[in-house]
Amino acid sequence: MPELPDVTVYVEHIARRTVGHTLERVRLASPFLLRTADPPIGAVQGRVVSGVSRLGKRIVLALEGAERLHLVIHLMVAGRFRWKPLGAPVPGKVGLAAFDFGAASTALVPDGGTLVLTEASSKKRASLHVVRDEGLRALDPGGLEVMGATFEAFAERLRSENHTLKRALTDPHLFSGIGNAYSDEILHHARMSPARLTQKMPDEDVRALLAAIQEVLAAWTDKLRERSGEFPETVTAFVPDMAVHGKYGKPCPRCGKPVQRIRYADNEMNYCPTCQTEGKLLADRSLSRLLRGDWPKTLEELEARKAGRAEPKAEVRAAPAAKRPRA
Ligand SMILES: [Zn+2]
């Protein structure tokens, strides 16, 4: 899912091409995309874009008029934007909508064009809301903007509930724009366990975490900016040079030991035991259940077990459980 760095770069590109331009027409290709009925989608047509911004992980286009309206787009997992010549067709299958912007001689980029929204997934989860100012406020989950946050504001949010770091960082009500991918990268950069509890963290660690958040998000925003070229066609959180996210089994770029993962629901979390958890493996609940507690507690143990395991998996499952004392 596009997060703060990806969405920021989209916002910059879309702003450069649409601010000062008239949104002439909206072409909806998917009946599931639009989630609001009032104001009607037709009300945004013929209005000039006054600004483009990020609201959490959403992208917001503000449209001037007697009463300001906003187009709010959430890309969810597989939603992406493309920039095409004005009037370009909505691509079949993946196309959700097209937004046609006319030429504007006084704008930064005078040419018009079409912003195409696609979603390369059978699950159509991306959304479009058309709202007034108060509707926009209602869509704001209220997460703290981390890039300019002070230590005090950050610490207060972090300790407002006693969660694991992974959960706290990815909660949109606590922090804005951080999701599964960048939270993995942030925690690896900070050398902190994703399972650490937020209310037990001393000030110096909270300070180090905030610095890691700002460094990682700024570095990735810069990297994505450099790569985006004319328009960020391929912006995505699954970038090949991430340190741990999506890198299960690959060597950690800092210590060379294999990256581990925990899968939960339809997501996963990646971390380096050597760099982040003093070598301890975090228990994967589903796997722990399957192995009936017979789960290695350290990377060394896991490696030794893998090395010594020529026998099929069934034998591991059949091995008597709970012989190993729980650490
Ligand atoms: Zn490492």
Boltz pocket constraint, residues with backbone or C-beta under 6 A from the ligand:
constraints:
  - pocket:
      binder: B
      contacts: [[A, 252], [A, 253], [A, 254], [A, 255], [A, 256], [A, 257], [A, 272], [A, 273], [A, 274], [A, 275], [A, 276]]
      max_distance: 6.0
